Amino acid sequence: MSNPRMATLRSWAPTIATLAIVAIVLIALAMLGGRTLPERQGPPIEQLAVERTELTPGFIALTVRNTGPDPVQVAQAFVNDAYVDLTGGEQPIERLGRVL
């Protein structure tokens, strides 16, 4: 007759081994840190979200937020099928930064 405790231990052995392997891999990944992923390459991702628009005669004021991962600098504005003069935009807007 077999020992019920040994039978239970044998049935749990593969699960325990799998969890141990996963734990070892996660610890190794944590120790290596950011060296496991390569640097992001390619063109910058430019995403601006307009949070507020204020219209006055001859003037449009926009509050924008950079929702992309890279800094963004506003160099041009396109309104009614034409490029228009703009003020501001001299400094890049950092990630999640906001500017009027």
C-alpha positions in Angstrom: 0.0 0.0 0.0 1.4 3.4 -0.9 1.7 6.3 1.4 -1.0 9.0 0.6 1.4 11.8 1.5 3.9 10.6 -1.1 1.2 10.3 -3.7 0.1 13.9 -3.0 3.7 15.1 -3.2 4.3 13.3 -6.5 1.2 14.9 -8.0 2.3 18.4 -7.0 6.0 18.0 -8.1 5.5 19.2 -11.7 3.6 22.3 -10.5 6.3 23.1 -8.0 9.0 22.6 -10.6 7.3 24.8 -13.1 6.8 27.6 -10.5 10.5 27.4 -9.6 11.6 27.7 -13.2 9.3 30.7 -13.7 10.6 32.3 -10.5 14.2 31.8 -11.6 13.5 33.4 -15.0 11.7 36.4 -13.4 14.6 36.9 -11.0 17.1 36.8 -13.9 15.1 39.3 -15.9 14.9 41.6 -12.9 18.6 41.4 -12.4 19.4 42.1 -16.1 17.0 45.1 -16.1 16.7 47.2 -19.2 19.5 45.4 -21.0 17.1 42.8 -22.2 15.2 45.1 -24.5 16.9 47.0 -27.4 16.6 50.7 -27.7 13.6 51.9 -29.6 14.7 52.9 -33.1 13.0 54.7 -36.0 11.4 58.1 -36.4 10.0 59.8 -33.3 6.3 59.3 -32.4 4.6 62.7 -32.4 1.2 62.8 -30.8 -0.4 66.0 -29.6 -3.8 66.2 -27.9 -5.7 69.5 -28.0 -7.1 70.0 -24.5 -8.6 73.5 -24.9 -9.4 75.8 -27.7 -10.0 79.5 -27.2 -11.2 81.6 -30.1 -11.0 85.4 -30.2 -11.1 87.7 -33.3 -7.9 87.1 -35.3 -6.5 84.8 -32.6 -6.7 81.0 -31.8 -5.2 79.8 -28.5 -4.7 76.1 -28.1 -3.6 74.2 -25.0 -1.9 71.0 -26.2 -0.5 68.0 -24.3 2.2 65.7 -25.7 0.7 62.2 -25.4 3.5 60.4 -27.2 6.6 58.9 -25.8 9.0 61.5 -27.4 9.5 65.2 -27.0 7.6 67.2 -29.6 8.2 70.7 -30.9 5.4 72.6 -32.7 6.9 74.2 -35.8 3.9 74.8 -38.0 0.1 75.2 -37.8 -2.3 74.4 -40.6 -5.7 76.2 -40.4 -8.3 76.2 -43.2 -5.9 74.6 -45.8 -3.1 77.2 -45.2 -0.1 77.4 -42.9 -0.4 80.3 -40.5 2.0 82.2 -38.2 2.2 81.0 -34.7 3.8 82.1 -31.5 5.3 79.7 -29.0 6.6 76.3 -29.9 10.2 77.4 -29.3 10.8 74.7 -26.6 10.0 71.0 -27.0 7.1 69.7 -25.1 8.2 66.7 -23.0 6.2 63.5 -22.6 2.9 64.3 -20.9 3.9 68.0 -20.8 1.3 70.7 -21.6 1.7 74.1 -23.1 -0.6 77.0 -24.1 
